[in-house]
Amino acid sequence: MMFVFSTAYTLALLFLFTEAEPRSKSCKEVKAAYSSKGFNVNDVPNKGVQGAHLKVCPQGYSCCTLEMEEKLSQQSHSDLKAPVSQLSKDLQSTFKQRHSHFDQFFRELLDNAERSLNDMFVRTYGQMYVQNAELFKHFFQELKRYYLSGSAVVNLDSMLSEFWVDLLERMFRLVNVQYEFSDAYMECLSQHTDQLKPFGDVPRKLGLQLTRAFVAARTFTRGLAIMPEVVNKVSAVSASPSCVRAAMKMMYCPYCSGQVALKPCQNYCLNVMRGCLANQAELDAEWNNFLDAMLSLAERLEGPFNFESVMDPIDVKISEAIMNMQENSMQVSQKVFQGCGQPKLSKGTRAGRSVKETGFTGRFRPYSPDARPTTAAGTSLDRLTTDVKKKLKNAKKFWSTLPETVCAGERIAPGDDCWNGTAKSRYESVVMGIGLANQMSNPDVEVDITKPDLVIHSQITLLKETTYRLKAAHSGHDISMDPGDDDEEASGGEGSGSGCDSPSCDQDIYFSTPPTPINPRLVVLPRDNAGGAGGAFVSRGSVALALFGLAVALLFPHWR
Ligand SMILES: *[C@@H]1O[C@H](CO)[C@@H](O)[C@H](O)[C@H]1NC(C)=O
């Protein structure tokens, strides 16, 4: 009897022991997995413990202690951040690179254009150019400043008209060396640059091309520069406590029940991530608008007024203007003499100095495109643009698809043999939509849909502003970021000028060359400042004509 009882007791003990055996064994795997995460292996009990007061994972029989749960919770927080920050870093570096490619390319084009103009003009105009080189140096300095800082710092229109006025004054003195001109006389001349059109159509055309090319290049480059900033700020937004709880439950509660290899179901993961990244997804609409605006501005970089094709032959265009002035110089001088008065002959000078005295020994040589230096970026604007367009397209929907991108591959278990939050079983809950408003009844993450994240909100605002500028640049307008320092000329002469919600922005003014400039490019000056003779620009023969012809013959013996 005793024997029977004791046998039964032993059997019962044995039975209990074997029941408990798999659980205590499974904590060995937990120990291994836990220590592989860098935690102290001694935190893990040898056997599962009953009634551990866990905060997140199911209470009851568990390989986790409260301390372990806390550590795993921190781990889940960084595990949650890791894929998001990796994807964001990739995106940031893609556009940081593209930004530096474009920026370097534009700067080199500017440098090359300057160098090439300098070389060509030294060869062509010799001393006459060298003595006036600072005019061109200043011109390129201003272009660079505009490229860097935009219309808030350099008004391209007035910069260009000052350049032509300055060039006219210098050329006018050169073709009229026999005369002496007072400052007042030069002032009179400068005020009539507009009417005289000494450079033909070159200033108007070049102004239009430069403005469009620079506005597009500059705004596009700025757009590329803000992308990494936005991605950085948005991806750094920290997870809510409720999100960290959900991530802990999804990633590490299987550990506590001894199932270290069990991965979450895909839909479970999607709900957790859509809840956790609800604020980031709010960026998506503006992000996509921004990318669309970047993509259409990229077309401007390839178009006929692209930066490369405007900057590259700028030396030829400016020398064309000089040629025009040279051809028109007789009429121009005559009109000036009539309008501003007959100038005094300079002392001790007879009509016509020798070529040596004026230093002009150059000869116009046609420009050879083969001699162009290539940029270190080593690539044409077309290739850069094709590449960046691909990257911009790929970046679309980045924020809204982030949960899908994260809940894939190694991070989840396909099919129904997956962790559903309580068991190795099918996940039954409905998958939530994208964005804050859709998380109201998220079963896994509590999201306060009434409190949009402030950092993300400010990035949405930044994207909106940038998109507005990109659209304006598409129409050839440079809009200053700060409406306070908005340059009234930059917003354009047509319509309300208030930007691109107006129908004027739909009109493609970019490729058409209207008979009159879109904006009055040249400074509007009072008409009767020409010493009372402003209206007297009538062509009449005079002594000056004869003298002038002589001067031209002496000054420009080899021209043409
Ligand atoms: C997880 O699986 C268990 C067991 O099949 C089930 O009772 C529970 O409803 C499932 N949970 C979800 C969220 O699907």
The ligand as a Gaussian input file, in Angstrom:
#p B3LYP/6-31G(d) Opt

LIG

0 1
 C       -3.895000      35.744000     -31.598000
 O       -4.117000      34.387000     -31.563000
 C       -5.001000      33.956000     -30.492000
 C       -5.049000      32.436000     -30.541000
 O       -5.418000      31.996000     -31.798000
 C       -6.359000      34.606000     -30.692000
 O       -7.216000      34.246000     -29.624000
 C       -6.193000      36.126000     -30.735000
 O       -7.429000      36.724000     -31.022000
 C       -5.180000      36.500000     -31.786000
 N       -4.959000      37.869000     -31.681000
 C       -5.107000      38.668000     -32.745000
 C       -4.859000      40.139000     -32.499000
 O       -5.389000      38.266000     -33.850000

